[in-house]
């Protein structure tokens, strides 16, 4: 602002864009291109969310990110009276059939927008639906750009939105990796997510170590399925949380790049530069948002967003201030987007690549995050007799991941309750009349939304060819029973016959079984 000229980068040693990429994966970082402002959205029916998508794009969002409702995330149809009643469209958008996916992206050019879908257990169905929409609208599969989370391992560790047991679930993941490697070069088939591990209560170091372990497990599984590491590694991406402990978060992001690059090169034999790059999306910490004095969440989110940017993220979602109370209103979502636009255009942090590089504290914190994460990786190698994949399986089976997260969550909550950790507006600086008007102007999903979705689903079932659905589901079952058959093509066929997500998942469960978590005493 004062007209002082600045250099593109400062400091010594490996620079941004140079192995092991501690300082960033590109030489210029945000000087040449800002991060993608990918806002998470989803509520009610597909038509409702389509409207929110268009509002995000009109207001400067540069990527879409889809939140699905709980029945969809669990592979259940909206008309499942046991599992779905009262949940349809409440925490995300309801997607039962291809018809819903068509409504979701109506009048949005899939060749011109990058789309992320946060779904795991039934991810193969959601990806098949998205591909089918592209096919129907004339967008070649090679031009579809985006990410599907498809990180099933962290479901057993933290988020619990699983359907099938771990090993057959990993078969689905590797089938999707093989399919997208062959047909969808711009698509990321797995987004390895530390976000939900952190939201469940882990520390930053656990988030880093567990997430990278899962990433290496997918690498090992894909190699075991016959894929060459350099043919798929460049399209793996990561999804991290950004909390308010500013420098710890920045050190975590920098350590993630260094560990991933080093292990991919030295342990897994990757030779292409793109195979070594830890690309990641960041979302500000939903669990840090407070229902008390919700407006101050705007400050929290801005600080967390700045940490993500200074840590070198490739895309960013900023939470809305009212999310501790309800799904965000359109106004709150717009304020959240404006927060990262302020970071991008008013703070000057995009003018220099890795502006905090060389800070003694930041470099120490990066080293410390790496040390703690490597301790976790070494433990999993020991559990798996030299295999991270087998170590992750064992850590799931014996409750090691769940127990570690639970211990950290308990410790944090105890500190808040005892007052040794300050949360503004919660255990300090409270307001005596807080809550008097905080329920005003919230986004509410009413029962008529669920009723509308049930009518939509019934109409699709009535109009479709029942015999074609039966044949398509039978083909899915046969493919599931044959490990040599890739599941993606028959699932795409089933989706095109307007088989429901629940019907496809039930068919797969008939072969794979359903996972039930064992209690750890």
N, C-alpha and C positions, 0 to 999 in steps of 0.2 A: 504493500500500500504506500510505502515511502519511496518507491522507485529504486530500491536497492537490488542490483542484479545478483542472481544466484546461479551456482553451477548445477548441472544435472544431478550430480551425486558427490558426496563427500566421504573421506575416510580412506583407509588402506585395506589391503588383503583382498580376498575374493569379493567382487562387486556384484550388485544385482545382475541377474542373468548368467552368473558364473557358478559352476559347481562348488559347493553343495547347495547353493541357492538359499542360504540362510537369509540373505538380504532381499530376496524377491526372485521370482522366476523369470522376469523380463528386465532387460537393461534399463529401459526408461520408466518402467512401472506406469504410474498414472499420468506421466507427462505426455505420453502419446495417446493413451486411451484410458478413460475412467473405468472403474469397476462397473459391472452390470448392477443396476438397481432393480433387484428382483423381489417384488412384493408378494408375500404369501396371502392368498385369498381363497375363500370358499365358504359358502353358507347356503342353506335352503336348497332350492332346486337348481338344476344346471342353468336354467334361464336366469335365475337371480344372480348366480356367480358370473355368468357371461356379461351381465351389465356391469359388475364390479371390475372385471378384467378390462373392459373397454374404458372405464373411468381411469384406471391405473395408466393405461397406455396414453390416454388423452393428456394426463397430468405429468408426463415425462418419465414414467416407468419404462425400463428397457428390457424387461423380461417378465414372464408370468410364472407364478409358483402356485400349485394347486393343493388346497387343503381339503381332504375328504372327510365325510362324517364317520362316526364310529362303526356303524354297520358295514359300510364299504371297506373300511380298514381291516375289519375282521372277516371279510369274505361272506357277509350275510346280505341277503336282499332286504329291501325296505319292507316287504310284506311278511317278513319272518316274525310271527306274533310273539315268539318266545324271546328272541334276541334283539329285535329292532324297535319295538314299540316305545315311543317317547324319545328316541334318539335320532330320528330321521332328519337330516339337514341341520342338526343342532350345533355340532362342533366342526362342521365343514359341509361340503356339497355332497348330496346323495347321487351316486352313479351306479345304477343297476345294470343297464344294457348299453349297447352301442348307441341307441337313440339318445340317451342322456349325454354321452360324450359328444355326439353331433350337436346337441343343443349348447353344450359347454363352450364349444369353439366356433359357434355360428358366426359368420362374417368376420372371422379372424384368419388372416393368411398364415398358415402354418409354415410356409417357406420363409416368412419374413420375421418370425418371432421365435425366441428361444423359450421353451416351456420346461418347467420342473414339476414333477409329481411326487409328492411325499406319501408313498404307500409301499408296503413291504410284503406281508404275507400273500396278498393277491396281486402282487405287482405285475405278474405275467399277464393277467387279464387286463389291467389298466393299459399296459403297453400295447397289447393286441388291439384294444379299442382305439387308441390314439393312431396306430398304424392304419387301421381301417378307415378312420376319418380322413387321414391323408390320402389314402387310395381313392376314396370316394370324391374328394375335392381336387384330384389331379396333382397332388404333391408327391413327387417321387420319394421313396423311402430314403434315398441317399441325401435328400435335402432337408429331412426332418432334423431339427436341432434341439437338443435339450438333455434332460437328465431324469431318470427315474431312480428313486432312492434305493429300493431293492436290497437294503442292508439287513438281511434277516438275522445275522448273528447278534446284533445289538438288541433285537427284540427279546431274545432269551435272557439277555443280561440286564435290560433296563425297561424297555417300553411295553413289553408283553403283548404286542399285537402280532402274535404268531398264529399259524393254523396247523402246519404239518411239523413233524419232528425235524431236528436240525439237519440230519444227513440227506433225506430226500429234498428238503428245502434248498440245500446247497446244490443239488442236482438241477433244480429249477433255475437257480442263479447262473450256473455255468452254461446251461442251455441258452439262456438269454444273452449271455456274453458271447457265445459262439454265433448266435443269430445276428446280433447287432454288429459284430466284427465283420461278418460277411456282407451285410446288406445296408447298414446304417452308420457310415463312417463319422457322422457328426453327432452321434448319440452317445451319451454316457450311460452305460447299462447298470452301474452301481455307484451310488454316492455314499461313501462310508461315513457314517454319522456319529460324531461324538456329541452332537447337540442333545440327544435324548438321554445319553449317559449322564451328561452334566445336569440336565433338568431333573433326573431321578435322584440327584444328591451327591454325585462324585466330586472330587477335587479337580482342579485344572490338570494336575499331573496324571490323575487316573483317566480323565477324559482323553488326554493325549496318548497315554500308553495303551489303553483298551482300544481306542479307535485305530491306531496304527497296527496293533495286533490283528484286528479284524481285517484291515486292508491286506496285510501280508497273508492272512488265511485265505482270502479270495484269490490272491496271486498263486498260492500253492494249489488251491482247488482247480483253478483254470489250467495250470500247467499239467496237473494230473489228468485233466480232461483232453489233453493233447494240444492245447493252444500254446503258441510261442509267446514268450513274455513281451517281446517288442511289438507284437501284433495287437495286444489288448491293453497294455499298461497305460498307454497315453490317454485312454478314455475312461480310466478310473478317476473319480473325483472324490473330494471330501466335503464334509459339512460340520463346521465347528460352531460352538457357542461363544459368545463374547459377554463376559460378566463385567462388573464394575471395578474389580481389582486391576486397575489399568495396566500396570507394567507386567504383572503376572500373565495377563492375557497376551500382550505383545510378545513376551518371551516364549509363550506356548506356541504361537503361530510360527515364529522363526525356527524354533526347535523342530516343529513338525516337518518343515521343508528339508532341514538338514538330515534328520533321521531317515526320512523316506528316500531321499536321493542316495544316501550312503548305503542303506540296506539293499535297495533295488539294484545298485551297481555291484556291490561286493558280495551279497548273498544270493541274489536271484539272477545275476548275469545279464541284466539289461544293458544294452549298448547304445540305443538311441537316446538322444538328449530328452526328447519328449516323454520317454518312459520314466525318467528320473524326476519329473516335475510334480510336486505336490500342489495341485490346483484345488482351491477350496472356496465354498460358499460359507458365509457367516450370517448368523442370525443373532440379534441381541437377546438377552437372557429373559425369557418369559417368566421363569420362576422368580426373578428378582423384582417383578412388578408388584406393587402393593395396592390392595383395595383401599387402604387408608390414604387420604390425600392423593388420589390418582393422578392429578395434574403434574405432580413432581416426577412422575415416571417419564415425562418428556425429557427432563434433564438426565435421568439415568440412561435412557435410550441413546441420547446424543453422545454421552461419554463412551458408552459401549460401542457405538458405531465408529467413533474416532479411533478406539483401540483396534477394531477390526481393520480399518484403513491403514493405520500405522503399522499393523502387523502384516499387511500385504495381501489382503483378501482379493479374490477375483470377482465375487459378487456379494451382495449384501441385502439383507432384509432388516428393516427396523420395525420393532413392535409398536403397536398403538398403545396410547396411555391408558385406555379403558379396558385392556384385555384381562385384567384380574377380575373384572366384573362380568364381562360378556364378550361375544365376538365383536370386533371393532366396528364402529360406525364408519360411514364413508368419510366424515370429517376427520375422525381420529386417524384413519389410515392415511389420509392426505397429509396431515401434520407429520406423521412418521416418515413419509416419503420426503417431505420438505426438509426434515432434519438431516438426512444424508445429502440432500442437495446443498444445504448450507456447508456441510463438511467439505463437499467437493469443490464448491465455487467461491466460498468466502474465507476459508481458514488458511489457504496457501499450502496445505500439506501435500497437495498433488503436484507441487512445483519441483520437488526433489525426490528422487528415489531413495527409499529407506532413510528418512530424515533422522531417525533415532539411532541409526547404526553408529557404533563407536562409543556410545554412552556406556560408561563403566557399569552402571546398574543394569541397563538393558542387556548388555553382553553377559553379565553374571547370571541374570535371570534366565536367559536363553540356555546357558550351560546347565543351570540347575534343573530346568524343566526337562532337558535332554537326559540328564543323569537319572532322574526319577522315572522317566518313561522307559529307559533302557533296563532299569531294574525290573519293571513289570514284564518287558519282553523276555528277559533272561529267565524269569520264573516260568513263563509259559513254554519256553523252549525246554526247560527241565521237565515240566508236566507232560509235554508231548514227545519226550525222547528225541529231541532235535527238530521236531516239526511244530511250527506255530499253529497250523490248522488243528492238529491233534491236541495241542495244548489248550486251544480255545474250546474244543469239544469237551475236554476234561474239566476245564474251568466252569463251563456251563453245567455239566452233569453233577459236579461236587459242590456247586453253590459259591465258588470262589468269587466270581464277578458280583453276584447279587449281595453277598456278604460284605465285600469291600465297599460297595456303594452305600449299603445300609449303614455301615459304621460311620462313614463320612457324613451322611445326611443327619444321623443322630448327633454327631459332635457339633455340627453347625447349628442345629436347632437348639441344643443345650446352651451354646454360647449366646444365642439370641435371647433365650428365656432368662439366662442369668445376667444379661446385660453386659457381658464382656465383649460382645460384638454389636455395634450400633447399626440399626436399620432405621433410617430417618422416617419419621411418621408412624413407626410401629412400636419401637421400645424407647424412642427418644424424639423430642421435638414434636410431640403429638398435639393434636388440635381437639379441644373439648367438644366441638360441634361437628367433628368429622363424621361423614356418612349421612348428614341430614338431607343432602340433595344428590348424592352420588348415583342413585338409581335413575335419575332423570335422563332422558335422551339416550338410553342404551338401545342397542340393536336386539330385538327380541324375535325369536323364531317361534311362531305360534303354531297351534295344532293344525290349522288349515294348510300349512306348508306340507306337513306329513300327509294329510288327506290328498292334496294335489299330486304328490309323488306316487302315492298308491294308485291313484286313478291312471297316471301316466304309465306305470308299470303294467297294470291290468290291460290297458289298451294295446301295449306292445305285445304282450302274451297272446292276446286275442287275434292280432293281425298276422302274427308270424306263422311259418309253416312248421307245425308240430313234428312232422316226420323228419324234416331236415334238421331240426334241433336234436331229435333223438339220435340220428346218425352221427351228427357232429360230436355230441357228448360221448358216444360210444367210441369214436376215433380218439378222443382225448384219453379215455380210459385205457385203450390199447397202447397208446404212446407212453403213458405213464408206467405201464407194466413192462415196457421194453427200454432198458437204459440206453440202448444204442440209437433210439429215435429222439430227435430234438422235439421238445414239447411246443415250441413257438408256432410252427405252421398249423397243427390241429387246433390250437387255442384261437388263432386268428380266424380259422374257418368257423369255429363255434361262435365266436363273437359276431361274425358276419351273418350267421343264421339267427342272430338276436337271442342266443342263449344268455341267461343272466349270469352275473358274477357268482351268485350263490350256487347255481346249478353246476358251473364249471368247477368251483372249489369243492363242492360235495363229491363230484366225480373223481377229482384228484385225491380227496381224503379217503375215498373208497379203496384206493390203492396204497396210499402212503400212510394212512391213519391220521389221527389228530393228536397234537402234543398236549400233554397235561404236565404242568410243572410239579416237580416233587418238592414237598416241604422240607426245608433244611432246619434241623433242630440244633 
